[in-house]
C-alpha cells in the first residue's frame, strides 16, 4: 500500500471502496498489526493517541479488542471451531475486564442480546458450526464489541450472507454505532450498498487511495478516471448493457489500462489535489474532497 493517509473522527464512519485485491483488507490488518513478520510498515498509525507501530508485540494484545476491534470477512474461519460462542466471548472479556467466569458469561449473554441473537442463553453453549451464517456473523460482531472498542473495523461483514440478512446486519451495525458512539471503518466492493448508507467514502486503486470525500460526491460526481469508469460497476439504476460496459472499463482501468494515464502516474505517488492546496485541474475539488490524479 502506498499513499494511505486519512483521519477519522470519533463516532464517524469511513468506507473503503475498491475491487478485490486493491488493498482494502490490507489497510485494516495494518491498523490491527496483523500482517506477517515479513511485512514492512512505514509511517505512523495513531488510534486514539496510541502509535500502533511503536507497540511491542506483547503490548498489542492489550489494545486489540479494547482500543480497536475487527469483524472478519468470514466468521466460520475467524471463530475457533473447538470452543463454544460463550467461551470465546468470555475469554476476551476476562482478559480485558479482569472479571471471573460467571461475570464473563453474563457479559457474553448481554452481548448476544445486543446483537439480537434469539435464545441467547442457549446459543452461548453452541459451537460456530451449529449456527446459521447470519447468526455466526452476529456472534462475530458480539465478539468484536465485547470490550467496547473505540474503533470498529468491518471487513466486508455481509459478503457470504443472503440479501435479506445483509440488510439486517447493516442496519444492526449502524444502530450499534449510534448506540455505542464508536468510529467505524467499513470495507466493501458493493457500491450500491454504500450509496444507500451515504457515508464518507474512499476509493482504492492499485493499493493507493485515489479519491476521498462524501459518498455522494465520490460516486455521483467522480473526478478520477477510475471512478468515472466504475461508478455504475454494480449496475445500480443502469440498464444491463451500460452496466456491462462500465464493468469492462473498470476492469481495464484496474489492470493499469487507464487511457489518460501518463508516465508520471506510474513513476511516483500522486499528491492529493483539493481546493485547499489550489487544485487547477478538477472543477469538482472542494475542501471536503480530494483526488490523486494528474488529469482529474
C-alpha positions in Angstrom: 0.0 0.0 0.0 1.2 3.5 -0.9 -0.1 6.9 -0.1 -2.6 5.9 2.6 -3.4 8.9 4.7 -6.7 9.6 6.4 -8.2 10.8 9.7 -11.4 9.5 11.3 -13.2 11.4 14.0 -14.7 9.7 17.0 -18.1 8.3 16.2 -17.7 8.8 12.4 -17.8 6.3 9.6 -15.2 5.7 6.8 -16.0 3.4 3.9 -13.1 1.9 1.8 -14.4 1.1 -1.7 -12.5 -0.9 -4.2 -12.3 -4.1 -6.2 -10.9 -7.4 -4.9 -7.1 -7.2 -4.4 -6.9 -3.4 -4.2 -5.7 -3.5 -0.6 -8.8 -2.7 1.5 -8.3 -5.6 3.9 -4.5 -4.9 4.0 -5.3 -1.4 5.4 -7.4 -2.9 8.2 -4.8 -5.6 9.0 -2.1 -2.9 9.1 -4.2 -1.0 11.7 -4.5 -4.1 13.8 -0.9 -5.1 13.2 -2.0 -8.5 11.9 0.4 -8.6 9.0 3.0 -11.3 8.6 6.5 -10.8 10.1 7.9 -10.2 6.6 5.7 -7.2 6.0 7.4 -3.8 6.1 5.5 -0.9 7.7 6.3 2.7 7.5 4.8 6.0 8.7 2.5 6.3 11.7 -0.7 4.6 12.7 -2.4 6.6 15.5 -5.5 5.1 17.1 -6.9 7.1 20.0 -3.4 8.6 20.5 -1.7 5.2 20.6 1.0 4.7 17.9 0.3 1.1 16.8 3.7 0.8 15.0 5.6 1.7 18.2 3.9 -1.0 20.3 5.8 -4.1 21.3 4.2 -7.5 20.3 3.3 -8.2 23.9 1.5 -4.8 24.2 -0.6 -5.4 21.1 -2.8 -7.9 23.0 -3.9 -5.2 25.4 -5.1 -2.8 22.7 -6.7 -5.4 20.3 -10.3 -5.7 21.4 -10.2 -2.8 23.8 -9.0 0.1 21.7 -9.8 -1.3 18.2 -11.5 -4.5 17.1 -12.2 -6.2 13.8 -15.2 -8.1 12.3 -13.6 -10.5 9.9 -15.0 -11.3 6.4 -15.7 -15.0 7.1 -16.8 -15.8 10.7 -16.6 -19.6 10.1 -12.9 -19.3 9.8 -12.4 -16.5 12.2 -14.2 -18.2 15.1 -12.5 -21.2 16.8 -14.4 -24.4 16.0 -13.4 -26.2 19.2 -14.8 -23.6 21.6 -18.4 -22.5 22.2 -19.5 -19.0 21.3 -19.8 -18.2 25.1 -16.3 -19.4 25.8 -14.8 -17.3 23.0 -16.6 -14.1 24.0 -16.0 -14.9 27.7 -12.3 -15.3 27.2 -12.0 -11.9 25.7 -14.0 -10.3 28.4 -12.0 -12.0 31.2 -8.7 -10.9 29.7 -9.5 -7.2 29.2 -12.1 -6.6 32.0 -10.4 -8.8 34.6 -13.6 -10.5 35.8 -14.4 -14.0 36.8 -16.1 -16.8 34.7 -19.6 -16.0 35.9 -19.4 -12.3 35.1 -17.8 -13.0 31.8 -20.7 -15.4 30.8 -23.2 -12.8 31.9 -21.5 -10.2 29.7 -21.5 -12.6 26.8 -25.2 -13.1 27.3 -25.7 -9.4 27.2 -23.7 -9.1 24.0 -25.8 -11.8 22.3 -28.9 -9.9 23.3 -27.4 -6.7 22.0 -26.8 -8.2 18.5 -30.3 -9.7 18.5 -29.5 -13.4 18.6 -32.6 -15.3 19.7 -32.4 -17.8 22.6 -29.2 -16.1 23.7 -28.7 -18.3 26.8 -28.8 -21.5 24.6 -26.6 -20.0 21.9 -23.8 -19.4 24.4 -23.2 -23.2 24.5 -23.4 -23.6 20.7 -20.3 -24.2 18.5 -19.8 -22.0 15.4 -20.8 -24.8 13.0 -24.1 -25.1 14.8 -25.2 -21.6 13.9 -26.5 -20.3 10.6 -24.5 -17.8 8.6 -26.4 -14.8 9.9 -26.2 -15.9 13.5 -22.4 -16.6 13.1 -21.9 -13.1 11.8 -23.9 -11.7 14.7 -21.8 -13.7 17.1 -18.7 -12.3 15.4 -20.0 -8.8 15.9 -20.7 -9.5 19.6 -17.1 -10.8 20.0 -15.7 -7.6 18.3 -17.8 -5.4 20.6 -17.1 -7.4 23.8 -14.6 -4.9 25.2 -16.3 -1.7 24.0 -13.7 -0.6 21.3 -13.3 3.0 20.2 -12.7 1.9 16.6 -14.5 -0.9 14.8 -13.1 -2.4 11.6 -15.6 -4.2 9.5 -14.1 -6.2 6.6 -17.0 -7.0 4.2 -19.1 -8.4 7.0 -22.1 -9.3 4.7 -20.3 -10.9 1.8 -21.3 -14.5 2.5 -24.9 -13.8 3.5 -28.1 -13.6 1.5 -29.6 -10.3 0.7 -32.2 -10.1 3.5 -29.6 -11.0 6.1 -27.2 -8.5 4.6 -29.7 -5.7 5.2 -30.3 -6.8 8.7 -26.6 -6.9 9.5 -26.0 -3.4 8.0 -28.9 -1.9 10.0 -27.6 -3.6 13.1 -24.1 -2.2 12.7 -25.4 1.3 12.1 -27.7 1.0 15.2 -24.8 -0.2 17.4 -22.5 2.5 16.2 -25.0 5.2 17.2 -25.7 3.5 20.5 -22.0 2.9 21.4 -20.6 6.0 19.8 -17.6 4.2 18.2 -15.9 5.1 15.0 -16.2 2.5 12.2 -14.2 1.7 9.1 -16.3 -0.3 6.7 -14.7 -2.2 3.7 -16.8 -3.2 0.7 -16.8 -3.5 -3.1 -20.6 -3.2 -3.2 -21.1 0.4 -4.4 -24.8 0.2 -4.2 -24.8 -0.6 -0.5 -22.6 2.3 0.3 -24.8 4.6 -1.8 -27.7 3.6 0.4 -25.6 4.2 3.5 -24.5 7.7 2.3 -21.4 7.6 4.4 -18.0 9.3 3.7 -16.0 7.1 1.3 -12.7 6.5 -0.3 -11.8 4.6 -3.4 -8.8 2.2 -3.6 -6.9 1.6 -6.9 -3.6 -0.3 -7.3 -3.1 -0.1 -3.5 -3.2 3.7 -3.3 -6.1 5.8 -2.1 -7.1 7.7 -5.2 -10.2 9.7 -4.2 -11.8 10.6 -0.9 -14.8 12.6 0.1 -18.6 12.1 0.9 -20.0 9.0 -0.8 -22.4 11.0 -2.9 -19.6 13.1 -4.3 -17.2 10.3 -4.9 -19.7 8.1 -6.8 -22.1 10.6 -8.4 -19.6 13.2 -9.4 -16.3 11.3 -9.9 -13.1 13.1 -10.6 -10.6 10.2 -11.1 -10.8 8.3 -14.4 -11.1 5.0 -12.5 -14.1 6.3 -10.6 -15.7 7.5 -13.8 -15.2 4.1 -15.3 -16.6 2.2 -12.3 -19.3 4.4 -10.9 -22.0 2.1 -12.3 -20.0 -1.1 -11.7 -22.7 -2.9 -9.9 -25.4 -1.7 -12.3 -27.4 0.3 -9.8 -30.0 2.1 -11.8 -28.3 1.4 -15.1 -29.5 -0.8 -18.0 -27.6 -4.1 -18.4 -25.6 -3.0 -21.5 -24.4 0.2 -19.8 -23.5 -1.7 -16.6 -21.6 -4.3 -18.5 -19.7 -1.6 -20.4 -18.8 0.1 -17.1 -17.7 -3.2 -15.7 -15.3 -3.7 -18.7 -13.9 -0.2 -18.4 -13.4 -0.6 -14.6 -11.6 -4.0 -15.2 -9.3 -2.4 -17.8 -8.5 0.5 -15.5 -7.7 -1.8 -12.6 -5.1 -3.5 -14.8 -3.4 -0.2 -15.4 -5.0 0.5 -18.8 -6.3 3.9 -17.9 -6.3 5.7 -21.3 -5.5 9.2 -19.9 -2.5 7.7 -17.9 0.8 9.4 -18.3 4.3 8.1 -17.4 4.3 10.2 -14.2 1.2 8.2 -13.0 3.4 5.1 -12.5 6.6 6.9 -11.5 5.5 8.2 -8.1 2.6 8.6 -5.8 0.4 11.5 -7.0 -0.1 14.3 -4.4 -3.6 15.0 -3.2 -5.4 17.8 -5.0 -8.2 19.8 -3.4 -9.4 23.4 -3.1 -7.1 23.9 0.0 -3.9 23.4 -2.0 -5.1 25.2 -5.1 -6.2 22.5 -7.5 -6.1 23.8 -11.0 -7.3 20.6 -12.7 -10.5 19.4 -11.2 -13.6 21.7 -11.1 -15.1 19.3 -8.6 -12.4 19.8 -6.0 -13.7 21.1 -2.7 -12.4 21.3 0.9 -14.1 18.0 1.9 -12.9 16.1 -1.2 -9.5 15.3 -2.8 -8.2 13.2 -5.6 -4.8 11.7 -6.6 -4.7 12.2 -10.4 -2.7 14.4 -12.7 -5.7 14.5 -15.1 -8.6 14.6 -12.6 
